[in-house]
Amino acid sequence: MLGSLLIALAVAASPATTTKSKGKSKPASTKKAPAPASPAAEPASEEAAPAPTAAPEKKDVQPGQKPKLSMEGLGRTPEEQKQLDDLQEMLRSYEAESRDFKRDVQLLVEKKYEEKRSDLAASYEKAIRDLEVSERKDRLDAIAQFEEFLQRYPDEPRYTPDVMFRLAELYYERSADDHAVAMRAYEDQLKRVDPSSNAPPPPEPAVDFRPSIALYRQLLERFPRFKFNDATTYLLGYCLEKQNDFEGAQQAYHDVIDDYPKSKFVTEAWVRIGEYYFDDYDDPDALPRAADAYEHAIRDTKSPLYDKSLYKLGWTYYRQDRFEPAV
């Protein structure tokens, strides 16, 4: 349709080519021209020449402004001018409808995309929930089997410490999962609280790693030569830290450093100590202790925590106004 409109505009815009018949030219007169009059016979004053007409002023088109299409001055009849105006109006209407159609299509595509995305998210969430349910069942079955083993063989030196170590990890996973479920319920309760009311918000659930902590301590006490006691000590400190027992956690981290100097957990223990003192704004000696911990941590250049330790060390220097070593 747009092509036919443009063709009609082009045909109507071409000038009319009506031809006029020309008559035969008259032969030149054979009479001699009269002699020019004497200067005396000329009138006393010559007739003034007409003043030249000024060219029409051109109006510039401002940036971003479309030039106004006009057929004036092209020799069109009123009927032809009306046809051209109608065609131009049809073209403008078509362009406006095309823009509206494009916008409607875009909105439809976006709506379909959001619907598809919501469907995929819902299906993924269902799959994740089903997987979590399956993992919880498997974890509970493993916990029951390990607990039964410990009841039957509480002091078997080859297998009991390994079972205790793995059971403590399962306790940790169970506690973390229970806390995650409780946090989701807590967030739902917060959404239902009326902001305009003066009702206090529900208490935030706390994580409970006490079963893991108790088992780690039993393992260290009953089997001091267990091959994974460096990891046991570090995990004990980590669980204590998450329980907000920072003094007990610091002691466990220092036990890793002192009792197992070649352990891979030594660098992580130093980083944990540095993080504790870095966030302690009440102790005036906290920043020097944090710097000391990070300085020990960066000695292990192959550790995955090396970059973080170096960055936090520079930040600690900066907070101490030690700008040159910080840079």
C-alpha positions as CSV (number, residue, x, y, z in Angstrom):
1,M,0.0,0.0,0.0
2,L,2.9,2.4,0.8
3,G,4.4,1.8,-2.6
4,S,1.2,2.6,-4.4
5,L,0.8,5.8,-2.4
6,L,4.3,6.9,-3.3
7,I,3.7,6.3,-7.0
8,A,0.5,8.3,-7.0
9,L,2.3,11.2,-5.3
10,A,5.1,11.1,-7.9
11,V,2.6,11.1,-10.8
12,A,0.5,13.9,-9.4
13,A,3.6,16.0,-8.6
14,S,4.8,16.0,-12.3
15,P,4.0,19.3,-14.1
16,A,1.2,19.4,-16.8
17,T,2.5,19.1,-20.3
18,T,-0.4,20.5,-22.4
19,T,0.9,21.7,-25.8
20,K,-0.4,24.8,-27.6
21,S,-0.6,24.9,-31.3
22,K,1.6,27.5,-32.9
23,G,0.4,29.6,-36.0
24,K,2.6,30.3,-38.9
25,S,4.9,33.2,-38.4
26,K,4.3,36.4,-40.5
27,P,6.9,37.3,-43.0
28,A,9.1,40.2,-42.2
29,S,7.8,43.5,-43.5
30,T,9.6,44.8,-46.7
31,K,8.9,48.4,-45.8
32,K,11.9,50.4,-44.8
33,A,11.9,51.6,-41.2
34,P,11.3,55.3,-40.8
35,A,14.3,57.5,-40.1
36,P,15.0,58.0,-36.5
37,A,13.7,61.2,-35.1
38,S,16.1,64.0,-34.3
39,P,17.2,64.4,-30.7
40,A,15.1,67.4,-30.4
41,A,11.9,65.5,-31.1
42,E,12.5,63.2,-28.1
43,P,10.5,64.0,-24.9
44,A,12.2,66.1,-22.3
45,S,12.3,63.3,-19.7
46,E,12.7,59.6,-20.2
47,E,10.2,57.2,-18.5
48,A,11.5,55.7,-15.3
49,A,12.4,51.9,-15.5
50,P,10.3,49.6,-13.3
51,A,11.9,48.7,-9.9
52,P,13.2,45.0,-9.7
53,T,11.0,42.7,-7.7
54,A,12.6,41.1,-4.6
55,A,13.1,37.4,-4.5
56,P,10.9,35.5,-2.1
57,E,12.6,35.0,1.3
58,K,13.6,31.4,2.0
59,K,12.7,30.0,5.4
60,D,15.1,27.6,7.0
61,V,13.9,24.4,8.4
62,Q,14.8,24.0,12.1
63,P,16.8,20.9,13.1
64,G,14.5,17.9,13.7
65,Q,11.6,19.7,11.9
66,K,10.1,18.1,8.8
67,P,9.7,20.4,5.9
68,K,6.1,21.2,5.0
69,L,5.0,19.6,1.8
70,S,3.2,22.1,-0.3
71,M,2.1,21.9,-3.9
72,E,1.5,25.7,-4.2
73,G,3.2,27.3,-7.2
74,L,3.4,24.1,-9.3
75,G,0.5,25.0,-11.5
76,R,-2.0,22.5,-10.0
77,T,-5.7,22.9,-10.3
78,P,-7.7,22.9,-7.1
79,E,-8.9,19.3,-7.8
80,E,-5.4,18.1,-8.3
81,Q,-4.2,19.9,-5.2
82,K,-7.0,18.3,-3.2
83,Q,-6.0,14.8,-4.4
84,L,-2.4,15.4,-3.4
85,D,-3.4,16.6,0.0
86,D,-5.6,13.6,0.5
87,L,-2.8,11.3,-0.5
88,Q,-0.4,13.0,1.9
89,E,-2.9,12.7,4.7
90,M,-3.3,9.0,3.9
91,L,0.5,8.5,4.0
92,R,0.8,10.2,7.3
93,S,-2.1,8.1,8.7
94,Y,-0.4,5.0,7.4
95,E,2.9,5.9,9.1
96,A,1.2,6.6,12.4
97,E,-0.7,3.3,12.2
98,S,2.6,1.5,11.4
99,R,4.2,3.0,14.6
100,D,1.3,1.9,16.7
101,F,1.4,-1.6,15.2
102,K,5.2,-1.8,15.9
103,R,4.6,-0.7,19.5
104,D,1.8,-3.2,20.0
105,V,4.0,-6.0,18.6
106,Q,6.8,-5.1,20.9
107,L,4.5,-5.1,24.0
108,L,3.1,-8.4,23.0
109,V,6.6,-9.9,22.6
110,E,7.7,-8.6,26.0
111,K,4.5,-10.0,27.6
112,K,5.1,-13.4,26.1
113,Y,8.8,-13.3,27.2
114,E,7.8,-12.5,30.8
115,E,5.2,-15.3,30.8
116,K,7.7,-17.8,29.5
117,R,10.3,-16.6,32.0
118,S,7.8,-16.9,34.9
119,D,6.9,-20.4,33.7
120,L,10.5,-21.5,33.6
121,A,11.2,-19.9,37.0
122,A,8.3,-21.8,38.5
123,S,9.4,-25.1,37.0
124,Y,13.0,-24.6,38.2
125,E,11.8,-23.7,41.7
126,K,9.7,-26.9,41.8
127,A,12.6,-28.9,40.6
128,I,14.8,-27.3,43.3
129,R,12.2,-28.0,46.0
130,D,11.9,-31.6,44.9
131,L,15.7,-31.9,45.0
132,E,15.9,-30.4,48.5
133,V,13.3,-32.8,49.7
134,S,15.3,-35.7,48.3
135,E,18.5,-34.4,49.8
136,R,16.9,-34.0,53.2
137,K,15.6,-37.6,53.1
138,D,19.1,-38.9,52.2
139,R,20.8,-36.8,54.9
140,L,18.4,-38.1,57.6
141,D,19.0,-41.7,56.5
142,A,22.7,-41.2,56.6
143,I,22.5,-39.6,60.1
144,A,20.5,-42.5,61.4
145,Q,23.0,-45.0,60.1
146,F,26.0,-43.2,61.5
147,E,24.3,-42.7,64.9
148,E,23.5,-46.4,65.0
149,F,27.2,-47.3,64.1
150,L,28.5,-45.1,67.0
151,Q,26.1,-46.8,69.4
152,R,27.5,-50.2,68.4
153,Y,31.1,-49.3,68.0
154,P,31.8,-46.2,70.1
155,D,35.6,-46.8,70.5
156,E,36.6,-48.6,67.3
157,P,40.0,-46.8,66.4
158,R,39.9,-47.3,62.7
159,Y,36.3,-46.2,61.8
160,T,34.7,-44.5,64.8
161,P,36.7,-41.2,64.4
162,D,35.9,-41.0,60.7
163,V,32.2,-41.7,61.3
164,M,32.2,-39.0,64.0
165,F,33.8,-36.5,61.6
166,R,31.3,-37.2,58.8
167,L,28.4,-37.2,61.2
168,A,29.4,-33.8,62.5
169,E,29.3,-32.5,58.9
170,L,25.9,-33.9,58.4
171,Y,24.7,-32.2,61.6
172,Y,26.1,-29.0,60.2
173,E,24.2,-29.4,56.9
174,R,21.0,-30.2,58.8
175,S,21.3,-27.2,61.0
176,A,22.1,-24.9,58.0
177,D,19.1,-26.3,56.1
178,D,16.8,-25.8,59.1
179,H,18.0,-22.3,59.4
180,A,17.4,-21.5,55.7
181,V,13.8,-22.9,56.0
182,A,13.2,-20.8,59.1
183,M,14.6,-17.7,57.4
184,R,12.1,-18.1,54.5
185,A,9.3,-18.3,56.9
186,Y,10.6,-15.3,58.8
187,E,10.7,-13.3,55.6
188,D,7.1,-14.2,54.8
189,Q,6.1,-13.1,58.2
190,L,7.8,-9.7,57.7
191,K,5.9,-9.2,54.5
192,R,2.6,-9.7,56.3
193,V,3.4,-7.2,59.0
194,D,1.5,-3.9,58.6
195,P,4.0,-1.0,58.5
196,S,1.4,1.4,59.9
197,S,0.9,-0.7,63.0
198,N,3.1,-0.5,66.0
199,A,3.4,-4.3,66.4
200,P,7.0,-5.5,66.9
201,P,8.5,-7.6,64.1
202,P,8.9,-11.4,64.7
203,P,12.2,-12.5,66.2
204,E,14.8,-13.5,63.6
205,P,15.7,-17.2,63.9
206,A,19.2,-18.1,65.0
207,V,21.2,-21.0,63.6
208,D,22.0,-23.8,66.0
209,F,25.3,-25.7,65.4
210,R,25.6,-27.1,68.9
211,P,25.3,-30.8,67.7
212,S,28.3,-30.3,65.4
213,I,30.3,-28.4,68.1
214,A,29.7,-31.1,70.7
215,L,30.7,-33.9,68.3
216,Y,33.9,-32.1,67.1
217,R,35.0,-31.6,70.7
218,Q,34.4,-35.3,71.5
219,L,36.4,-36.3,68.5
220,L,39.4,-34.1,69.5
221,E,39.3,-35.4,73.1
222,R,38.8,-39.1,72.4
223,F,40.9,-39.4,69.2
224,P,43.8,-36.9,69.4
225,R,45.7,-38.7,66.6
226,F,42.9,-38.6,64.1
227,K,44.3,-37.7,60.7
228,F,41.8,-35.0,60.0
229,N,42.0,-33.3,63.4
230,D,43.4,-30.1,61.8
231,A,40.1,-29.8,59.8
232,T,38.2,-30.8,62.9
233,T,39.7,-28.0,64.9
234,Y,39.2,-25.5,62.1
235,L,35.5,-26.5,61.6
236,L,35.0,-26.3,65.4
237,G,36.2,-22.7,65.3
238,Y,34.0,-21.9,62.3
239,C,30.9,-23.3,64.0
240,L,31.7,-21.4,67.2
241,E,32.1,-18.2,65.1
242,K,28.7,-18.7,63.5
243,Q,27.2,-19.2,67.0
244,N,28.7,-15.8,67.9
245,D,31.2,-17.4,70.3
246,F,34.1,-15.3,69.0
247,E,36.5,-16.1,71.9
248,G,36.1,-19.8,71.5
249,A,36.5,-19.4,67.7
250,Q,39.7,-17.4,68.1
251,Q,41.1,-20.1,70.4
252,A,40.3,-22.8,67.9
253,Y,41.9,-20.9,65.1
254,H,45.1,-20.4,67.1
255,D,45.1,-24.1,67.9
256,V,45.1,-24.9,64.2
257,I,48.1,-22.5,63.7
258,D,50.0,-23.8,66.8
259,D,49.3,-27.5,66.6
260,Y,49.2,-28.1,62.9
261,P,51.6,-25.5,61.3
262,K,51.8,-27.4,58.0
263,S,48.0,-27.7,57.6
264,K,46.3,-26.2,54.6
265,F,43.9,-24.6,57.1
266,V,46.5,-22.4,58.7
267,T,46.1,-19.6,56.1
268,E,42.3,-19.8,56.4
269,A,42.7,-19.5,60.2
270,W,44.8,-16.4,59.9
271,V,42.3,-14.9,57.5
272,R,39.5,-15.6,60.0
273,I,41.5,-14.0,62.8
274,G,42.1,-11.0,60.6
275,E,38.5,-10.6,59.7
276,Y,37.5,-10.7,63.4
277,Y,39.8,-7.9,64.4
278,F,39.2,-5.9,61.2
279,D,35.5,-5.6,62.2
280,D,36.2,-4.9,65.8
281,Y,35.7,-1.1,66.3
282,D,35.8,-1.2,70.1
283,D,39.3,-2.6,70.7
284,P,42.0,0.0,70.1
285,D,44.5,-2.8,69.3
286,A,42.2,-4.4,66.8
287,L,43.8,-3.0,63.6
288,P,47.4,-3.9,64.5
289,R,46.2,-7.4,65.3
290,A,44.3,-7.6,62.0
291,A,47.4,-6.4,60.1
292,D,49.5,-9.0,61.8
293,A,47.0,-11.8,60.9
294,Y,46.8,-10.7,57.2
295,E,50.6,-10.4,57.1
296,H,50.8,-14.1,58.1
297,A,48.1,-15.0,55.6
298,I,49.9,-13.5,52.6
299,R,53.0,-15.6,53.2
300,D,51.2,-18.4,51.4
301,T,51.2,-17.0,47.9
302,K,49.6,-20.1,46.4
303,S,46.5,-19.9,48.6
304,P,43.2,-19.0,47.0
305,L,42.8,-16.5,49.8
306,Y,46.0,-14.7,48.9
307,D,44.4,-11.9,46.9
308,K,41.8,-11.2,49.5
309,S,44.4,-11.2,52.3
310,L,46.6,-8.8,50.4
311,Y,43.6,-6.5,49.7
312,K,42.4,-6.5,53.3
313,L,46.0,-5.9,54.5
314,G,46.2,-2.8,52.4
315,W,42.8,-1.6,53.6
316,T,44.0,-2.2,57.2
317,Y,47.1,-0.1,56.6
318,Y,44.9,2.6,55.1
319,R,42.7,2.7,58.2
320,Q,45.9,3.0,60.3
321,D,47.0,6.0,58.2
322,R,50.0,4.0,56.9
323,F,49.5,5.2,53.4
324,E,52.9,4.2,51.9
325,P,52.6,0.4,52.7
326,A,49.0,0.6,51.8
327,V,49.8,1.7,48.3
